[in-house]
Amino acid sequence: MKSQGNGLRLYAILYLAFLYAPIFLLPIFSFNDGTIIAFPLKGFTTKWFALMAEKGQLHQAVINSLIVAGSTAILATTLAIFAARASTRFEFRGKGAIMAMIMLPLVLPEIIVAMAILVILLQMGVGLGLTTIILGHTLICTPFAIAILSAAFQSLDKSLEEAAYDLGEGKFSTFRLIILPLVLPGIISSLLISFTISMDEFILAAFIGGTSPTLPVYIYSQLRFPKEIPVIMAVATCLVAVSIVLLIIAEYFRRRGVAKTGGKDSGGFL
């Protein structure tokens, strides 16, 4: 048994090293003075981060990504609130099939989803741009938001809702004054996770973005130019740092929501 435990521990260490080693290498090479991504390092420098401020296309790509990610987070979370509430509170015919269809983007290959959306948009004559990216990202992010909010709604004590009805509150006021404050940490967590997923998403943005590139699309397009790679490494370092911070904040609010509603924590993002 002890040897099995040691083998499992070694496997976990090797797996985590393989998974996260590229992420740890990003900041190392982004502060490297050389233009070639290789060891040994030439020296320490911050000039690549300074050069980021001189690239207008990069700034526009960041603005596009912020617009898309912010809009996606709001839309996906709003849709997820209604879906999670309905699936956890009510029983209706076809609920399992409907929820399975909504959650289907979680298991479908993203490139297939992107191609399907592109064909539909072209057949409808819809112009490609930020709006189409937002719609595509909302489709991808909504299942994640539902998974988070379903856990928040399931942990609610139904007696609180029934007590509000007994005291004369209507369904809307009960939902607004009782339910929403209790699931607010889950809503914040859903917003942050959806924002992070949308900010990092590449395939859909590349297929249906038209001439409005987001940050991941811009990064990919610059990889063709060797001289731009150090700057891209600096951009990627900033993007990874922001993503990690958002995930930590989202996990904090998720755990806070579980503790607030008195539910059981079955594990989260961290």
Secondary structure, DSSP 8 states (H G I E B T S, - for coil): -HHHHHHHHHHHHHHHHHHHHHHHHHHHHHTBSSSS--SS---B--HHHHHHTT-HHHHHHHHHHHHHHHHHHHHHHHHHHHHHHHHHH---TTHHHHHHHHHGGGTS-HHHHHHHHHHHHHHHT---SHHHHHHHHHHHHHHHHHHHHHHHHHTS-HHHHHHHHHTT--HHHHIIIIIHHHHHHHHHHHHHHHHHHHHH--HHHHHH-TT---HHHHHHHHTT-GGGHHHHHHHHHHHHHHHHHHHHHHHHHHHHHHHHHT--------
